[in-house]
Amino acid sequence: MKRILVPVDFSEYSEYALEVAAILARNSKAEIVVLHMMGLSEAVLTKDESQEFMEAQYYMKLAKKRFDAFLDHDWLKGIKVFELVQNYKIFSEINHIAKEHRIDLVVMGSHGTSGMLDMFVGSNTEKVVRTSEVPVLIIKKRIPDFNINRIVLAWHFKDEHVTVYRRAKEFADFFDADLHLVYINLPSVNFMSSKQIEDRVAVFMNNTGIKKEVTIYNAFSVEKGLLQYAEKINADLVAVPTHGRKGLAHFLIGSIGEDIANHADLPVLTFKM
């Protein structure tokens, strides 16, 4: 890992993400690119050239001034940090920035408080997750001692999961972390017995050449099962595959109870299929 992108809006959640990015950068000797998207309105952009130039300069100077205070932390010392201010308005353009700057990981803060699904759907974070071709790490709270020792990867019997597995394994190997595959067995959606799942796992692994144990965990929803299992093994983050435009709303189904909201502050790592 050489470069980490952190989109910021100067909120406390952006700071949480930046602090985790700093820990990862220090451990991997990576650089951080901090991006602020100004999102100037159409009213500004349709002014004549001189007015537009003056407006843009004003907002650029304002952003630079805010960066001075935002990046003034001891935990950033010794890490190369590049400031980037762009006038983008749609968050899918972050993927273009990631490609242009050869980014290996995007770290974003999220203010979701009503459970795992709300953390993504309808938020800017979810828009980035849907379009990013590089892994996205979502942080919901301050974690000054963030460390990656155990990763839970949501598993299913689909060919595209092979690519996700390899990317997740590469990520886990980089941080010398254990990768745990878990299949959430739901009572009402294609329920299978443990024996049926074990046989299917054996066939799938034999066909793909993957040699990895898959844990079967029974739960009433994918979200609840993932978070409960992650808590059970004291995982540092949950990794999930995403389906492009459908995003996590397609993958994470079912209602989210109060108990999920209480534990949804676990970091989530997404990989696009």
C-alpha angles and dihedrals in degrees: 000000000000108000134032123192119211116186108204139189092182092254125135089256090058088052091053089054093046092052092052090046089052091054092049092045093050092049094047099033089240132152125241125224110198112202128197117186110208096191097198112203125252087248089064094044094051094057120103117280098263094049092045091050092051092047092048092048091051093052092044091053090046091052092047090051091051090049090058091062096034094055096044099110132125091224090065095055114118093019121109107239123185121196119218125185118185134171096231121144103182119063095218086077089071086077089059090050090049090054094045093051096038093242119188099189137015116211116195136177119228129196095202110143105165100072139293098299094050087051088072114017114088093005133107088244091061091051091054092046092053095053106030116108091192123068116277121211114201119204122192103177142021112283107177092173097044113165133164113225104133129029124188113209118197107232136204136164099258128123092232089061088070090069091045090050093052092049092047091047090050089051092047093047091051090059093035089242130152115249115212119194115207130185113203109217110206122201095220104033116069091319114201132184118248089254092053092050093046091052091048091049090051093051093045094048092047092052094047099038092235113145104198135120117243119210117218112217123183116216142145094243137020091239094051093046094049094048095043092050091045089052091046094058093034093243121188095216144359119234121205135178117235131209106224110246093009091059123177092325087076096045102039107058134171135052122301119227130204092266091060092051089054093056102033092097089087110116114261125210118199130200121191115229 
